[in-house]
Amino acid sequence: MLPLILLSQVAMSIALPTPQCDLNKIIIAGGEYSLTNGTNVGSTVQYTCPEGKYPHPSYSQECLPNGNWSKQKAKPECKAVQCPRPVMFESGEFYPRKDRYFVGDVLEFECWGGFKMFGPVNRTCQPNGKWSGENTICDDQEGDCPNPGIPPGARKVGDSYKIENTVKYTCEPRMELFGSKERVCKEDKSWSGAEPSCRYWYTFDTPKEVAESFTAHLSETIEASDPDKVEDQAYRAIKVQTGGLMNIFIIMDASKSVGVDNFNTAKDVSVVFIERMASYDFIPRYSVISYASFAKPAVLLSDDDSTDAEAVIERIKNLKYSEHEDKQGTNTRAALYEVHKMLSLQNVRDPKKFMETRNVILLMTDGKHNMGGDPNLEMKYIRQMLNIRKNNTREDYLDVYVFGLGDETDNNEINELASKKNPEKHVFKMQSISDMLTAFDEMLDVAEILQMCGLSREFPPDQEEDVQEKFPWIAKITITRAGSEEKCKGSIVSKFFILTAAHCFYIDDALHAITVKVGDKTFKVKNLHRHEKYDPAGKQDKKVPNSFDYDVALIELEKNIEFSRKIRPMCLPCTTGTSWALKQRGKSVKCADHVQTLLSGELVKAMFIAEEKEKAFQRKDVFIKRENKRLACLDDTKKIEKFKDIPDIKDAVTDNFLCTGGIEPEVDPQTCKGDSGGPLVVPFKRRFIQVGIISWGTINSCNGSKRKPGPVPALSRDFHTDVSRMLDWIREKLKEEGLEFLD
Ligand code: MN
């Protein structure tokens, strides 16, 4: 008998087909599905449902080696999203009272006599499973702390709000608590921890919610890291004196449960995050860690280039999901241990600076640690090391943001790890990881730091551009004269001033005849300052019929400009703002350093902005010709008929002009009449610095303000007033504008 059994077993294992999962079991009622690898073992099915519905029992299922889908027992269907039902509401009423609330349902609140309402009267159930607005609270204001409220879906124990009193929260079954389970009324009459909320597993944060709460708080943190913080909220320039006052740890879970797609998107998200950070006026020190069974730091805080955003980005891009061979493990604690080690090293090297450094941890994981022990324990050690204790003010020195990766995040675990602070949010769970990308992309839109110079929003190729957000520093100038209108451009350089060309104006132009438009706002002119040395007829003895030397003017506006994401200032060389944009720090940075960075070598990549049609600004890339290449500009100018009789061409093209145009090394687009006064700009990383003011050209091949089609004449050259040579004059006129010019 024995051999026969063996034989039959062998035969069976040979005959055993590779299992396939049953396609019928994943057809979802009311929704759609997609498979990563057909019905093969290891393939994942992902469900999508229409807005306001969610896939039950989960967003995805996996084809298991036994030929069953994970969670196969429940037949997949799209179910209606519910918002949590208010189970307790203190000192008031709400209507209607129902067992279940669906998307679009509206709750109306009312407070009893003697109680004041905080929060909205009405709240609407939204497609992401959350009620609109903040929690509605009825408070008699008798406590030391305000009534902390009860979020829908929660019960609260404790109704006395004196200092040291505690309230505790629990969520109804099938819901998870985000935020703090327990809060204490503190000495300063505010509640400890973060406001709780109850969520069903399918509830998610929208990109807008994340961008708003995440960046609003982070920009405060950046500003707080400024030792010389200007208290005036209206002028919030950030001036971190030296780099390294903020550490940012980016930690990415590369374990099997996360999957390669989510890991790659986490990489993209990190890159966008760093790029956005790099456009603020501060320079953090980065660390990047990926982990599965083990943690692998890709960038250490102590690395020489850990403050170099581009180098850090490069190393993130090179990270591979496959670097973590043993993917079964999820050792979140090991990743936090790396953070702990790096902080210890920093502490040993410079304890004073260490204690002044703020720390941000950005953890992207689905939770579900399964080895290495409790990650919260490591977090506790990190807090100890930073000397963060209950009731001391050092909470500001650590922010732990946790982003739930994937649909099957362990909400409890990510909530535990995230910071709990009042009123900020630190834990986010999004419907898809690409929503995270959108959230970070929107960060600049909501940033409060608007006076930062030379910013521009970039638009991906598949998205329609908002030219005003792309070129937020361009001003349009109109001069109305008897029977005609002249158009010029300018650049916003401060709240009250527009930099432009002097030749746009006649000596007898009335101020009321000049209007300035920025974005969709029109401004009246208080004063027009033209350079005292600008004198068109001043070089006739040198046979220059019309001199443009010192072609610079500043328009002073009657009212100040309100900066917004559509209206922002341009960077001028030799200002502190430009030091930030150029990432040149410290007191030793001189004006000459800016000029050296912006204008060196024979060819400098630059651009100007042309308005081909109404509301259709276009970037035109050109090369500034310097040194020998500039001499060629002069030679070409001499060859042109109307300049032939000038004995010394340098009287027309003085050293105060930058030269663009011509056909070498590339054909430069020409400037046209309406471009006059506009900025010639050098892009530096993601910032823009004005080096010239469009002044005049040798050949006019434009039709009014439009470039003629066809080849650009080879001898065509454009000249721009060199801003760096006009700085004494500009500085004097802008001395009240807070630009902080360098020596
Ligand atoms: Mn995992």
Residues whose N, C-alpha, C, O or C-beta is under 5 A from the ligand:
A	BS01	MN	S255 K256 S257 V258 T330 G367 K368
